[in-house]
Each structure stands twice: as C-alpha cells, then as structure tokens.
Amino acid sequence: MRILVIGATGYLGSHIARHLAASGHQVSGLSRSGDCDAAVAASGVTALRGDLTEVDAVLDMMREHDATIYAAQLMLHDEGDAVAALLKGVDGRDHRFLFTSGTGLLSQRTDGAWSEDSFAEDDPFTPSRYIGYRLVTETLVRQTGSSGSVHAMVVRPPMIWGHGGCGHLRLFYADGGRNGDVGYLGAGLNLYSNVHVDDLAEVYRLALEKGAAGALYHAVAGELNNRTLAEAVARDLGLSARSVDFAEGVRRWGKFETLVGMATCSRSRSPRTRRDLGWMPRHSDILADIGHPAYRALAGR
C-alpha cells in the first residue's frame, strides 16, 4: 500500500512511518524544510515537500497514494478546517484516511483525584471543555467514512510513551531540573491510560489493512497514576516528589499543562481495537521508559 503520513517529523508520526515501512508498505512523509527532509529520511521513508496551508498541493500528493495518516499538530479549529478540506478534496476516490485524535477529549478535571470512569470506543461521554472541538472533527471523519465517500477512520490514542518521547514524563523531568523536586497535583491519583508508541503504530497498520470505514479505535495497554510517575522520576534524579496545589502547579507547569495534564483523569479501554483488529500490545509498563537519556537531559542530569 502507498501511504502518505502527514506529521511524519513528529514523535508519533515518525514511529508510524518507520513501522509501516518496515512492514513492507511504500511510505512517504510530508516535509516542510530541508531539516524536515532529513528527519523523514531518518525514518526510512520518502520525504515530500509540502505544508497543510497549501491544501491543493497536499491533495495532489494524497491522490498519488492509497492511504493518508493525519498525525499533524495544529490548533483545534485549524486542524478541523484542514481535515475537512482534505476529506472534501479526496471525496469519491478509493482512499483510506486515518485521523489522529486523543483521549484528552475524554478527560475529566479531578485536581489529582482518581475517577472510576473508563471509556471504550463508543461509550457516551462529556467532551473536555478545553479540547472539546476535536469531537467535531472526529464526527466529521467518521460520518465521511460511514457515507462511503472516503474510507475514513479515527484513532484516539491515550498517553504515548517509549524511546524517551513521552510528553508527560518529559514534563516531570523538566520540573525536577527547574525546581529541585518533582511535583504532582493534589493526591496525584489521577492518570491517563497509556500505550507504547510502537504498539500504537501497529494499530495504525492494522486499521489501514482491515479497519472498518467510520470506525473509532482506542489503543490502551496500561495505567499508572501521576504520583507514582512523579516518584519514579524523582528516584531516577535523586530528588524527592511532593504534592502541590493548583496555584503552585500553574507556576511550575503553566496554566494549560496544569489543567489539561496534571489536573485531569482520562481512563480509556480498547475492546473494539482488540476484537476487530486483533491488536495485542507487547509493552505494558510505562516505568520501563524511566531513565531514558532524552528525559535525563531535560533535567540536566
């Protein structure tokens, strides 16, 4: 299959591209500069120069491929506009389109408390007030897939880890380097369900090869609360971990990271992905990523 990865220079996109290429697919990655060309080539795929602000050019690339994976990072409304334009432009063609969402959409503000709520792919939920617009984009993709005009699907990952690239762990390590201890909000019992990036890349391959049009796929392999993560990072750095209140959290991490990352609980399950795609994750312990040199460098250790 000829596959275009939009966002191939990012953490997730680069691992998806590399995994698909290793699985025998012909993979291209969207690139915006010479440096990006090198990053795409490092994943073992072909770099194609383009930008999402130039939709017609990207559509021309999509028409030369059998499938497109959207794993780019844009502001929510810009993301929705870009996806809508791409789906409209490729309408009527035999094309597979995977949109990358995220389980932040399911998150509940708990200020460090645990929530018993855990959501499978099509469970009802109240969208996060901070990133709820992404549900509009998800719905558009799924409705387009269900209509049969494009074989469109949504993958909604939880917290992603592996190879030193987890944003949440990076936040803890940087926090320790700046403040001399590692903080967590409140009781620190809140969490995001998680998945290793290599296992997540396999979900994209399986969805492309046998996923149902209009489907939503989760990808969950484990859970671990923020306090346990903070304490593990602190041990690795030879520091202590402690609870902080919301005001101190904003000073340490910024308001957005405090609200969306440290103050929320987002628990999910993936029964459809396991049942329909036959997905079986190989990595389940996020603590295996503790101590990666990329994290330690953020703390100056």
C-alpha positions as CSV (number, residue, x, y, z in Angstrom):
1,M,0.0,0.0,0.0
2,R,1.2,3.5,-0.8
3,I,0.8,5.6,2.3
4,L,1.3,9.3,3.0
5,V,2.0,10.3,6.6
6,I,1.1,13.9,7.5
7,G,3.1,14.7,10.6
8,A,5.9,12.3,9.8
9,T,8.5,14.5,11.6
10,G,6.7,14.3,14.9
11,Y,7.1,11.8,17.7
12,L,4.1,9.6,16.8
13,G,4.2,10.2,13.0
14,S,7.9,9.2,12.7
15,H,7.3,5.9,14.5
16,I,4.2,5.2,12.4
17,A,6.1,5.9,9.2
18,R,9.0,3.7,10.3
19,H,6.7,0.8,11.4
20,L,4.7,0.9,8.1
21,A,7.9,0.9,6.0
22,A,9.3,-2.0,8.0
23,S,6.0,-3.8,7.4
24,G,6.5,-3.6,3.6
25,H,4.4,-0.6,2.7
26,Q,5.6,2.2,0.5
27,V,5.6,5.2,2.8
28,S,6.0,9.0,2.2
29,G,6.2,11.7,4.8
30,L,5.1,15.4,4.4
31,S,8.1,17.7,5.0
32,R,8.3,21.5,5.2
33,S,12.0,22.1,5.1
34,G,15.4,20.6,4.4
35,D,15.8,19.7,8.1
36,C,12.4,18.0,8.0
37,D,13.5,16.2,4.9
38,A,16.4,14.7,6.9
39,A,14.1,13.8,9.8
40,V,11.7,12.0,7.4
41,A,14.5,10.2,5.7
42,A,15.9,9.1,9.0
43,S,12.6,7.1,9.5
44,G,13.4,5.3,6.2
45,V,10.7,6.9,4.2
46,T,10.5,9.3,1.2
47,A,10.2,13.0,2.0
48,L,7.6,15.0,0.0
49,R,7.9,18.8,0.4
50,G,4.6,20.4,1.3
51,D,2.6,22.2,4.0
52,L,-1.0,21.9,5.2
53,T,-1.5,25.6,4.4
54,E,-1.2,24.5,0.8
55,V,-4.2,22.1,0.7
56,D,-4.3,21.7,-3.1
57,A,-0.6,20.5,-3.2
58,V,-1.2,18.1,-0.3
59,L,-4.3,16.7,-2.1
60,D,-2.2,16.1,-5.2
61,M,0.1,14.0,-3.0
62,M,-2.8,12.2,-1.5
63,R,-4.1,11.2,-4.9
64,E,-0.8,9.5,-5.6
65,H,-1.2,7.3,-2.5
66,D,-3.7,4.7,-1.4
67,A,-4.0,6.0,2.1
68,T,-3.2,9.0,4.3
69,I,-2.5,9.1,8.0
70,Y,-3.1,12.5,9.6
71,A,-0.8,12.8,12.7
72,A,0.0,16.5,12.5
73,Q,-0.2,19.1,15.4
74,L,-2.4,22.1,14.7
75,M,-4.7,24.3,16.8
76,L,-8.1,22.7,17.1
77,H,-10.0,24.8,14.7
78,D,-7.2,24.9,12.2
79,E,-7.0,21.1,12.4
80,G,-10.7,20.8,11.8
81,D,-10.5,23.1,8.7
82,A,-7.6,21.2,7.3
83,V,-9.2,17.8,7.8
84,A,-12.4,19.0,6.2
85,A,-10.6,20.3,3.2
86,L,-8.6,17.1,2.7
87,L,-11.7,14.9,3.0
88,K,-13.6,17.0,0.6
89,G,-10.8,17.1,-1.9
90,V,-10.3,13.3,-2.0
91,D,-14.0,12.5,-1.9
92,G,-15.2,9.8,-4.3
93,R,-11.8,8.2,-4.5
94,D,-10.8,4.7,-3.3
95,H,-8.7,6.2,-0.4
96,R,-8.1,5.3,3.2
97,F,-7.8,8.2,5.7
98,L,-6.9,7.9,9.4
99,F,-7.3,10.9,11.6
100,T,-5.4,11.0,14.9
101,S,-7.4,12.3,17.8
102,G,-6.6,11.7,21.5
103,T,-8.2,10.7,24.8
104,G,-7.7,14.2,26.2
105,L,-11.1,14.6,24.7
106,L,-12.5,12.3,27.4
107,S,-10.6,13.9,30.3
108,Q,-12.3,15.0,33.5
109,R,-10.9,17.6,35.8
110,T,-10.3,16.0,39.2
111,D,-7.4,18.1,40.6
112,G,-5.5,14.9,41.4
113,A,-8.3,12.6,42.5
114,W,-8.9,9.2,40.8
115,S,-12.0,8.7,38.7
116,E,-13.7,5.4,38.2
117,D,-14.9,6.4,34.8
118,S,-13.3,4.5,31.9
119,F,-14.4,4.8,28.3
120,A,-14.5,2.3,25.5
121,E,-14.6,3.4,21.9
122,D,-18.3,4.2,21.6
123,D,-19.2,4.9,25.2
124,P,-21.0,8.2,25.7
125,F,-19.0,10.9,27.4
126,T,-19.0,14.7,28.1
127,P,-16.2,16.3,26.0
128,S,-13.5,18.2,27.8
129,R,-14.2,21.9,27.9
130,Y,-10.6,22.6,26.8
131,I,-10.4,20.5,23.7
132,G,-14.0,19.5,23.0
133,Y,-13.9,20.9,19.5
134,R,-11.9,17.9,18.4
135,L,-15.1,15.9,18.7
136,V,-16.5,18.0,15.8
137,T,-13.5,16.8,13.7
138,E,-13.8,13.2,14.8
139,T,-17.5,13.2,14.0
140,L,-16.8,14.6,10.5
141,V,-14.2,12.0,9.8
142,R,-16.5,9.1,11.0
143,Q,-19.5,10.4,9.1
144,T,-17.5,10.7,6.0
145,G,-16.3,7.1,6.4
146,S,-19.8,5.9,7.1
147,S,-21.2,7.6,4.0
148,G,-18.8,5.6,1.8
149,S,-17.2,8.5,0.0
150,V,-13.8,8.0,1.7
151,H,-12.7,5.0,3.8
152,A,-12.2,7.3,6.8
153,M,-11.4,6.2,10.4
154,V,-10.3,7.8,13.7
155,V,-7.6,6.6,16.1
156,R,-7.8,8.1,19.6
157,P,-4.6,7.4,21.5
158,P,-4.1,7.8,25.2
159,M,-0.8,9.0,26.7
160,I,2.0,7.7,24.5
161,W,5.4,6.6,25.8
162,G,8.5,4.8,24.6
163,H,12.0,5.7,23.4
164,G,12.2,8.8,25.6
165,G,9.4,10.6,23.9
166,C,6.5,10.7,26.4
167,G,5.4,14.4,26.9
168,H,4.1,13.7,30.4
169,L,7.4,12.2,31.6
170,R,9.3,15.0,29.9
171,L,7.2,17.4,32.0
172,F,8.1,15.7,35.2
173,Y,11.8,15.5,34.4
174,A,12.0,19.2,33.3
175,D,10.1,20.1,36.5
176,G,12.7,18.3,38.6
177,G,15.5,20.1,36.8
178,R,14.0,23.5,37.4
179,N,12.7,23.1,40.9
180,G,14.9,20.6,42.7
181,D,11.9,18.3,43.4
182,V,9.2,16.7,41.3
183,G,5.6,17.8,41.8
184,Y,2.3,16.2,41.3
185,L,-1.1,17.9,41.8
186,G,-3.2,17.1,44.9
187,A,-3.3,13.4,45.8
188,G,-1.7,12.6,42.4
189,L,-4.1,9.6,41.9
190,N,-5.4,10.9,38.5
191,L,-4.0,9.4,35.4
192,Y,-4.1,9.0,31.6
193,S,-4.3,5.4,30.3
194,N,-1.2,4.8,28.2
195,V,0.4,2.9,25.3
196,H,3.9,2.3,23.9
197,V,4.4,4.2,20.7
198,D,5.5,1.0,18.8
199,D,2.3,-0.8,19.9
200,L,0.3,2.3,18.8
201,A,2.0,2.3,15.4
202,E,0.7,-1.3,15.0
203,V,-2.8,-0.1,15.5
204,Y,-2.4,2.3,12.5
205,R,-1.1,-0.6,10.3
206,L,-4.0,-2.9,11.3
207,A,-6.6,-0.1,10.8
208,L,-5.2,0.6,7.3
209,E,-5.2,-3.0,6.4
210,K,-8.6,-4.1,7.8
211,G,-10.3,-1.3,9.7
212,A,-14.0,-0.6,9.1
213,A,-14.9,2.7,7.5
214,G,-16.3,5.2,10.0
215,A,-14.8,3.3,13.0
216,L,-13.1,4.7,16.1
217,Y,-10.2,2.8,17.6
218,H,-8.6,3.2,21.0
219,A,-5.2,1.8,22.0
220,V,-4.7,1.1,25.7
221,A,-2.0,-1.1,27.3
222,G,-1.8,0.2,30.9
223,E,-2.4,2.8,33.5
224,L,-0.3,4.4,36.2
225,N,-1.2,7.4,38.3
226,N,0.7,10.7,38.4
227,R,2.1,10.4,41.9
228,T,3.7,7.0,41.0
229,L,5.2,8.5,37.9
230,A,6.5,11.6,39.7
231,E,8.0,9.4,42.4
232,A,9.7,7.2,39.8
233,V,11.2,10.2,38.1
234,A,12.3,11.7,41.4
235,R,14.1,8.5,42.3
236,D,15.9,8.5,39.0
237,L,17.1,12.0,39.6
238,G,17.9,11.5,43.2
239,L,15.2,14.0,44.3
240,S,12.0,14.0,46.3
241,A,8.5,14.1,45.0
242,R,5.7,16.1,46.6
243,S,2.1,17.2,46.3
244,V,1.5,20.8,45.1
245,D,-1.7,22.8,45.0
246,F,-3.2,24.3,41.8
247,A,-1.6,27.7,42.2
248,E,1.9,26.3,42.6
249,G,1.1,23.9,39.7
250,V,0.4,26.9,37.4
251,R,3.7,28.5,38.5
252,R,5.6,25.2,37.8
253,W,4.0,24.0,34.6
254,G,1.8,26.8,33.2
255,K,-2.0,27.0,33.3
256,F,-2.7,24.9,30.2
257,E,-0.4,22.0,31.2
258,T,-1.8,22.1,34.8
259,L,-5.4,22.0,33.6
260,V,-5.0,19.5,30.7
261,G,-2.2,17.3,32.0
262,M,-1.8,17.5,35.8
263,A,-5.4,18.2,36.9
264,T,-7.3,15.7,34.8
265,C,-8.1,12.0,34.8
266,S,-8.6,10.2,31.4
267,R,-9.1,6.5,31.6
268,S,-10.0,4.5,28.4
269,R,-10.3,1.0,27.1
270,S,-9.9,-0.5,23.6
271,P,-12.2,-3.6,23.2
272,R,-13.1,-2.8,19.6
273,T,-9.4,-2.5,18.6
274,R,-8.5,-5.7,20.3
275,R,-11.6,-7.6,19.0
276,D,-11.9,-6.2,15.4
277,L,-8.3,-5.6,14.6
278,G,-6.7,-8.5,16.6
279,W,-4.4,-6.0,18.3
280,M,-2.2,-7.3,21.1
281,P,0.2,-4.8,22.7
282,R,3.6,-6.0,23.7
283,H,4.6,-3.3,26.2
284,S,2.5,-2.5,29.3
285,D,4.9,-1.0,31.9
286,I,5.5,2.8,31.3
287,L,8.1,2.6,34.1
288,A,10.4,0.9,31.6
289,D,10.8,4.3,30.0
290,I,12.1,5.9,33.2
291,G,15.8,6.8,33.0
292,H,16.0,7.3,29.2
293,P,18.8,9.7,28.3
294,A,16.4,12.0,26.5
295,Y,14.5,12.6,29.7
296,R,17.5,13.0,31.9
297,A,18.9,15.6,29.5
298,L,15.8,17.7,30.3
299,A,16.7,17.8,33.9
300,G,20.4,18.5,33.2
301,R,21.4,15.1,34.6
